[in-house]
């Protein structure tokens, strides 16, 4: 079973490599070089990694604004998927958000990603009829 722990600087290369493998088409603002320093500036205790023999095999970033929690960058190395690592990461993020007083968690999944949607459904998440909108303030 993987060990879930808070991110430390020594995990950077492993996280970067994982995200490049799992999210190969992500835009520059989602890349580790930019996203990790931004996350570490706010609620660094909600940036978690899954380790197996000290190697990064999974990640989750969570956030809480006092109203809702969010899950981001839930990723597991393909060679370790379907072994419970993603579930461990989600449960630990949920536990930490609950401890902060969070009563609801949101997340976004690309509409055509049926496997990931099914994963979250198994964890009690439901599709909500909403329009997801965003506005980039930086590039």
KOLVEX-975903 format. One record per residue (C-alpha): residue number from 1; residue in three letters; y, x, z. Coordinates in nm, 4 decimals, decimal comma. Each point is the difference from the previous one (the first is absolute). Layout:
<sites>
site num=NUM | residu=ala | yy=Y | xx=X | zz=Z
...
</sites>
This chain:
<sites>
site num=1 | residu=unk | yy=0,0000 | xx=0,0000 | zz=0,0000
site num=2 | residu=unk | yy=0,3505 | xx=0,1205 | zz=-0,0807
site num=3 | residu=unk | yy=0,2487 | xx=0,0990 | zz=0,2681
site num=4 | residu=unk | yy=0,3288 | xx=-0,1941 | zz=-0,0239
site num=5 | residu=unk | yy=0,3003 | xx=0,1978 | zz=0,1211
site num=6 | residu=unk | yy=0,3740 | xx=0,0241 | zz=-0,0453
site num=7 | residu=unk | yy=0,1169 | xx=0,2050 | zz=-0,2950
site num=8 | residu=unk | yy=0,0966 | xx=0,3625 | zz=0,0644
site num=9 | residu=unk | yy=0,1572 | xx=0,2497 | zz=-0,2392
site num=10 | residu=unk | yy=-0,3337 | xx=0,1747 | zz=-0,0471
site num=11 | residu=unk | yy=-0,1266 | xx=-0,3188 | zz=-0,1706
site num=12 | residu=unk | yy=0,2615 | xx=0,0126 | zz=-0,2764
site num=13 | residu=unk | yy=-0,2116 | xx=0,1607 | zz=-0,2731
site num=14 | residu=unk | yy=-0,2894 | xx=-0,2346 | zz=0,0678
site num=15 | residu=unk | yy=0,2229 | xx=-0,3085 | zz=-0,0093
site num=16 | residu=unk | yy=0,1752 | xx=0,1150 | zz=-0,3175
site num=17 | residu=unk | yy=-0,3322 | xx=0,0667 | zz=-0,1729
site num=18 | residu=unk | yy=-0,1446 | xx=-0,3335 | zz=0,1166
site num=19 | residu=unk | yy=0,2997 | xx=-0,1999 | zz=-0,1208
site num=20 | residu=unk | yy=0,0010 | xx=0,1786 | zz=-0,3357
site num=21 | residu=unk | yy=-0,3664 | xx=-0,0937 | zz=-0,0404
site num=22 | residu=unk | yy=0,0217 | xx=-0,3590 | zz=0,1243
site num=23 | residu=unk | yy=0,3501 | xx=-0,0893 | zz=-0,1266
site num=24 | residu=unk | yy=0,0260 | xx=0,2122 | zz=-0,3189
site num=25 | residu=unk | yy=0,2733 | xx=-0,2102 | zz=-0,1624
site num=26 | residu=unk | yy=0,2286 | xx=-0,0455 | zz=0,2994
site num=27 | residu=unk | yy=0,3693 | xx=0,0615 | zz=-0,0581
site num=28 | residu=unk | yy=0,1691 | xx=0,3136 | zz=0,1390
site num=29 | residu=unk | yy=0,1393 | xx=-0,1801 | zz=0,3061
site num=30 | residu=unk | yy=-0,3548 | xx=-0,0797 | zz=0,1162
site num=31 | residu=unk | yy=-0,1241 | xx=0,3582 | zz=-0,0289
site num=32 | residu=unk | yy=-0,0839 | xx=0,1885 | zz=0,3193
site num=33 | residu=unk | yy=0,2830 | xx=0,2506 | zz=-0,0396
site num=34 | residu=unk | yy=0,2510 | xx=-0,2803 | zz=0,0362
site num=35 | residu=unk | yy=-0,1782 | xx=-0,2781 | zz=0,1905
site num=36 | residu=unk | yy=-0,1359 | xx=0,2081 | zz=0,2877
site num=37 | residu=unk | yy=0,3323 | xx=0,1491 | zz=0,1181
site num=38 | residu=unk | yy=0,1600 | xx=-0,3446 | zz=-0,0271
site num=39 | residu=unk | yy=-0,2788 | xx=-0,1569 | zz=0,2082
site num=40 | residu=unk | yy=0,0059 | xx=0,2786 | zz=0,2573
site num=41 | residu=unk | yy=0,3679 | xx=-0,0798 | zz=0,0630
site num=42 | residu=unk | yy=-0,0924 | xx=-0,3561 | zz=0,1069
site num=43 | residu=unk | yy=-0,2998 | xx=-0,0968 | zz=0,2099
site num=44 | residu=unk | yy=-0,2087 | xx=0,3115 | zz=-0,0676
site num=45 | residu=unk | yy=-0,2654 | xx=-0,1382 | zz=0,2356
site num=46 | residu=unk | yy=-0,0750 | xx=-0,2598 | zz=-0,2698
site num=47 | residu=unk | yy=-0,1029 | xx=0,2593 | zz=-0,2589
site num=48 | residu=unk | yy=-0,3734 | xx=0,0465 | zz=0,0461
site num=49 | residu=unk | yy=-0,2660 | xx=0,2094 | zz=-0,1667
site num=50 | residu=unk | yy=-0,3767 | xx=-0,0264 | zz=-0,0025
site num=51 | residu=unk | yy=-0,1699 | xx=0,3354 | zz=0,0433
site num=52 | residu=unk | yy=-0,3558 | xx=0,1080 | zz=-0,0601
site num=53 | residu=unk | yy=-0,0708 | xx=0,3581 | zz=0,1020
site num=54 | residu=unk | yy=0,3801 | xx=0,0548 | zz=0,0107
site num=55 | residu=unk | yy=0,0378 | xx=-0,1056 | zz=-0,3661
site num=56 | residu=unk | yy=0,2288 | xx=-0,2931 | zz=-0,0839
site num=57 | residu=unk | yy=-0,2066 | xx=-0,2824 | zz=-0,1480
site num=58 | residu=unk | yy=0,2355 | xx=-0,2917 | zz=0,0623
site num=59 | residu=unk | yy=0,3520 | xx=-0,1123 | zz=0,0889
site num=60 | residu=unk | yy=0,2027 | xx=-0,2982 | zz=0,1074
site num=61 | residu=unk | yy=0,3734 | xx=-0,0309 | zz=0,0562
site num=62 | residu=unk | yy=0,1217 | xx=-0,2905 | zz=0,2066
site num=63 | residu=unk | yy=0,3453 | xx=-0,1175 | zz=0,0906
site num=64 | residu=unk | yy=0,1515 | xx=-0,2544 | zz=0,2348
site num=65 | residu=unk | yy=0,3539 | xx=-0,1328 | zz=-0,0193
site num=66 | residu=unk | yy=-0,0149 | xx=-0,2157 | zz=0,3129
site num=67 | residu=unk | yy=-0,0906 | xx=-0,3076 | zz=-0,2029
site num=68 | residu=unk | yy=-0,2922 | xx=0,0932 | zz=-0,2243
site num=69 | residu=unk | yy=-0,2307 | xx=0,2894 | zz=-0,0483
site num=70 | residu=unk | yy=-0,0954 | xx=0,1513 | zz=-0,3325
site num=71 | residu=unk | yy=-0,2904 | xx=0,2077 | zz=-0,1259
site num=72 | residu=unk | yy=0,0538 | xx=0,2578 | zz=-0,2733
site num=73 | residu=unk | yy=-0,1981 | xx=0,2763 | zz=-0,1659
site num=74 | residu=unk | yy=-0,3403 | xx=-0,1047 | zz=0,1277
site num=75 | residu=unk | yy=-0,2168 | xx=0,2486 | zz=-0,1852
site num=76 | residu=unk | yy=-0,3536 | xx=0,1351 | zz=0,0322
site num=77 | residu=unk | yy=-0,1562 | xx=0,2761 | zz=-0,2076
site num=78 | residu=unk | yy=-0,2242 | xx=-0,1645 | zz=-0,2576
site num=79 | residu=unk | yy=-0,2969 | xx=0,2019 | zz=0,1297
site num=80 | residu=unk | yy=0,0467 | xx=-0,1619 | zz=0,3427
site num=81 | residu=unk | yy=0,0815 | xx=-0,3560 | zz=-0,1010
site num=82 | residu=unk | yy=-0,2214 | xx=-0,2863 | zz=0,1165
site num=83 | residu=unk | yy=-0,0930 | xx=0,1937 | zz=0,3131
site num=84 | residu=unk | yy=0,2397 | xx=-0,1715 | zz=0,2413
site num=85 | residu=unk | yy=0,2815 | xx=0,2565 | zz=-0,0134
site num=86 | residu=unk | yy=0,2537 | xx=-0,2428 | zz=-0,1440
site num=87 | residu=unk | yy=-0,0977 | xx=-0,2560 | zz=0,2623
site num=88 | residu=unk | yy=0,0472 | xx=0,2563 | zz=0,2772
site num=89 | residu=unk | yy=0,3461 | xx=0,0868 | zz=-0,1313
site num=90 | residu=unk | yy=0,1095 | xx=-0,3638 | zz=-0,0327
site num=91 | residu=unk | yy=-0,1307 | xx=-0,0913 | zz=0,3463
site num=92 | residu=unk | yy=0,1797 | xx=0,2942 | zz=0,1626
site num=93 | residu=unk | yy=0,3248 | xx=-0,0837 | zz=-0,1792
site num=94 | residu=unk | yy=-0,0369 | xx=-0,3627 | zz=0,1089
site num=95 | residu=unk | yy=-0,0654 | xx=0,1105 | zz=0,3582
site num=96 | residu=unk | yy=0,3116 | xx=0,2165 | zz=0,0054
site num=97 | residu=unk | yy=0,2153 | xx=-0,2712 | zz=-0,1553
site num=98 | residu=unk | yy=-0,1294 | xx=-0,2565 | zz=0,2500
site num=99 | residu=unk | yy=0,0865 | xx=0,2372 | zz=0,2858
site num=100 | residu=unk | yy=0,3584 | xx=0,0043 | zz=-0,1310
site num=101 | residu=unk | yy=0,0153 | xx=-0,3800 | zz=0,0166
site num=102 | residu=unk | yy=-0,0649 | xx=-0,0655 | zz=-0,3674
site num=103 | residu=unk | yy=-0,1263 | xx=-0,3519 | zz=-0,0658
site num=104 | residu=unk | yy=-0,0484 | xx=0,0118 | zz=-0,3792
site num=105 | residu=unk | yy=-0,0856 | xx=0,2701 | zz=-0,2493
site num=106 | residu=unk | yy=0,0860 | xx=-0,0059 | zz=-0,3686
site num=107 | residu=unk | yy=-0,1197 | xx=0,2199 | zz=-0,2819
site num=108 | residu=unk | yy=0,0162 | xx=0,0059 | zz=-0,3756
site num=109 | residu=unk | yy=-0,2841 | xx=0,0501 | zz=-0,2449
site num=110 | residu=unk | yy=0,0386 | xx=0,0290 | zz=-0,3741
site num=111 | residu=unk | yy=-0,0939 | xx=-0,3382 | zz=-0,1484
site num=112 | residu=unk | yy=-0,2871 | xx=0,1355 | zz=-0,2104
site num=113 | residu=unk | yy=-0,1626 | xx=0,1958 | zz=0,2855
site num=114 | residu=unk | yy=-0,2724 | xx=-0,2473 | zz=0,0901
site num=115 | residu=unk | yy=-0,2134 | xx=0,2477 | zz=0,1970
site num=116 | residu=unk | yy=0,2850 | xx=0,0839 | zz=0,2369
site num=117 | residu=unk | yy=0,0944 | xx=-0,3676 | zz=0,0338
site num=118 | residu=unk | yy=-0,3610 | xx=-0,0737 | zz=0,0984
site num=119 | residu=unk | yy=0,0101 | xx=0,2865 | zz=0,2558
site num=120 | residu=unk | yy=0,3037 | xx=-0,1499 | zz=0,1713
site num=121 | residu=unk | yy=-0,1443 | xx=-0,3529 | zz=-0,0106
site num=122 | residu=unk | yy=-0,3019 | xx=0,1326 | zz=0,1934
site num=123 | residu=unk | yy=0,2484 | xx=0,1179 | zz=0,2633
site num=124 | residu=unk | yy=0,1625 | xx=-0,3414 | zz=0,0363
site num=125 | residu=unk | yy=0,2934 | xx=0,0436 | zz=-0,2380
site num=126 | residu=unk | yy=0,0847 | xx=-0,2867 | zz=-0,2318
site num=127 | residu=unk | yy=0,1897 | xx=-0,0207 | zz=-0,3254
site num=128 | residu=unk | yy=0,3352 | xx=-0,1622 | zz=0,0699
site num=129 | residu=unk | yy=0,1892 | xx=-0,1760 | zz=-0,2766
site num=130 | residu=unk | yy=0,3088 | xx=0,2174 | zz=-0,0126
site num=131 | residu=unk | yy=0,2013 | xx=0,1813 | zz=-0,2595
site num=132 | residu=unk | yy=0,0165 | xx=0,3668 | zz=0,0860
site num=133 | residu=unk | yy=0,3395 | xx=0,1423 | zz=-0,0845
site num=134 | residu=unk | yy=0,1435 | xx=0,3451 | zz=0,0406
site num=135 | residu=unk | yy=0,3090 | xx=0,2010 | zz=-0,0732
site num=136 | residu=unk | yy=-0,0004 | xx=0,3799 | zz=-0,0215
site num=137 | residu=unk | yy=0,2994 | xx=0,1509 | zz=0,1745
site num=138 | residu=unk | yy=-0,1067 | xx=0,3546 | zz=-0,0834
site num=139 | residu=unk | yy=-0,2074 | xx=0,1450 | zz=-0,2796
</sites>
